[in-house]
């Protein structure tokens, strides 16, 4: 799972990860709010790892991680950011 508000970076990251046979990106989202809407669906495949941008509008990455750890306690989190 990728949560990143920069569309170009999110697309490039997904494209690179899709080249690795052992990795399946189960979702890529531009915000935590978009992620939450999809997580609410029962058929969503739970990710092993979530890549989460720290600096995002609305729900920032720190808040998103706190919420993800409640919703997806077995998912590992890797943070992304650029300054």
C-alpha positions in Angstrom: 0.0 0.0 0.0 1.2 3.5 -0.9 -0.2 6.7 0.6 1.4 9.7 -1.1 -0.1 12.9 -2.2 2.4 13.7 -5.0 0.8 11.9 -8.0 3.9 11.6 -10.0 6.0 10.2 -7.2 3.3 7.8 -6.2 3.0 6.6 -9.8 6.8 6.2 -10.2 7.0 4.3 -6.8 4.2 2.0 -7.8 5.7 1.4 -11.2 9.1 0.5 -9.7 7.6 -1.8 -7.0 5.5 -3.5 -9.7 8.7 -4.6 -11.4 9.6 -6.8 -8.4 7.9 -10.2 -8.7 7.7 -10.7 -4.9 5.8 -7.4 -4.3 2.2 -6.7 -5.0 1.0 -3.2 -4.5 -2.6 -3.7 -3.2 -3.5 0.0 -3.4 -2.1 3.4 -4.0 -3.8 6.5 -2.5 -3.4 10.2 -2.6 -4.6 10.8 1.0 -5.5 8.9 4.2 -9.1 9.9 3.6 -9.1 8.0 0.2 -7.4 5.1 1.9 -10.0 5.0 4.7 -12.8 4.8 2.1 -11.2 1.7 0.5 -10.4 0.1 3.9 -14.1 0.3 4.8 -14.8 -2.2 2.1 -14.6 -5.7 3.4 -13.0 -7.2 0.3 -9.8 -5.0 0.4 -6.6 -7.1 0.6 -4.7 -6.2 3.8 -1.2 -5.1 3.1 1.9 -6.5 4.8 3.6 -3.0 4.4 2.3 0.5 4.0 4.5 3.3 2.6 3.2 6.5 4.1 4.1 10.1 3.2 4.6 12.3 6.3 3.8 15.6 4.8 0.2 15.5 3.4 -2.7 17.8 3.5 -5.7 17.1 5.7 -4.6 14.0 7.7 -0.8 14.1 7.9 1.3 11.0 7.8 1.8 10.8 11.6 -1.9 10.9 12.2 -2.4 8.4 9.3 0.1 6.0 10.9 -1.7 6.2 14.2 -5.0 5.3 12.5 -3.5 2.6 10.3 -2.0 0.9 13.3 -5.5 0.6 14.8 -7.1 -0.6 11.5 -4.2 -2.7 10.3 -2.2 -3.7 13.4 -0.2 -6.4 11.6 0.9 -4.0 8.8 4.4 -2.6 9.0 4.8 1.1 8.2 7.6 2.7 6.2 7.5 6.5 6.2 8.3 8.7 3.1 9.1 12.3 3.1 11.1 15.0 1.3 12.0 18.4 2.4 
